[in-house]
Amino acid sequence: MSQWTFLTNHAQVLLCIAQNQNATAREIAGQVGITERAVQRILRDLHDAGYVSHTRVGRSNRYAIHADRPMRHPAQHGLAVRELLDLLG
């Protein structure tokens, strides 16, 4: 049986942050089922594209999702990330 899923790891990381803005990369990795290093790459992608920002709080990061940003795929033209988060969150 193939091991495909409906949502990308980028979407899974975004959903984890929506559920817990204080989650560590290690916690996100455990929940998504990928390495901590993969989470860090995805967070960098999301940050560079303007979907996520972070603030340093002590030794941890607190993440903020910019839910008004548009979905990236042409099939979701005109839809914001907020709509995905509302649907799945």
C-alpha positions in Angstrom: 0.0 0.0 0.0 1.4 3.4 -0.9 2.2 6.0 1.8 0.8 9.2 0.3 -1.2 11.8 2.3 -3.6 14.5 1.4 -1.6 17.4 2.9 2.0 18.3 2.4 4.5 18.5 5.2 4.4 22.3 4.8 0.6 22.3 5.5 1.1 19.9 8.4 3.7 22.2 10.0 1.4 25.2 9.5 -1.4 23.3 11.2 0.8 22.4 14.1 1.7 26.1 14.6 -2.0 27.1 14.4 -2.7 24.6 17.2 0.3 25.7 19.4 2.3 28.8 18.6 4.8 27.9 21.2 5.6 24.4 19.8 9.3 23.6 19.4 10.7 22.3 16.2 11.2 19.0 18.0 7.5 18.9 19.0 6.4 19.7 15.5 8.7 17.0 14.1 7.2 14.4 16.4 3.6 15.4 15.5 4.2 15.5 11.7 6.5 12.5 11.6 9.5 14.2 10.0 13.0 15.1 11.3 13.6 18.3 13.3 15.9 19.4 10.5 13.1 19.0 8.0 10.9 21.2 10.2 13.5 23.9 10.3 13.7 23.9 6.5 9.9 24.1 6.2 9.8 26.9 8.8 12.4 28.8 6.8 10.4 28.3 3.6 7.2 29.5 5.3 9.1 32.5 6.8 10.7 33.5 3.5 7.4 33.3 1.7 5.7 35.5 4.4 3.4 32.9 5.9 5.0 32.6 9.3 7.1 34.9 11.5 8.6 34.3 14.9 9.6 36.2 18.0 12.2 35.0 20.4 10.8 34.4 23.9 13.7 33.3 26.2 15.3 30.3 24.6 12.2 29.5 22.5 10.4 30.9 19.5 6.8 32.0 19.4 5.3 31.7 15.9 2.7 33.8 14.2 0.8 32.8 11.1 -0.1 35.4 8.5 -3.4 33.8 7.6 -4.3 36.6 5.2 -1.6 35.4 2.7 -3.0 33.7 -0.4 -2.8 30.0 -1.0 0.0 29.2 -3.5 -1.6 26.7 -5.9 -3.5 28.1 -8.9 -6.5 25.9 -8.1 -7.0 27.8 -4.8 -6.7 31.2 -6.5 -8.4 33.9 -4.3 -8.4 31.8 -1.1 -6.3 32.7 1.9 -4.4 30.4 4.2 -7.0 31.3 6.9 -9.6 29.3 5.0 -7.5 26.1 5.1 -6.7 26.6 8.8 -10.4 27.2 9.6 -11.4 24.1 7.6 -8.8 21.8 9.2 -8.2 23.4 12.5 
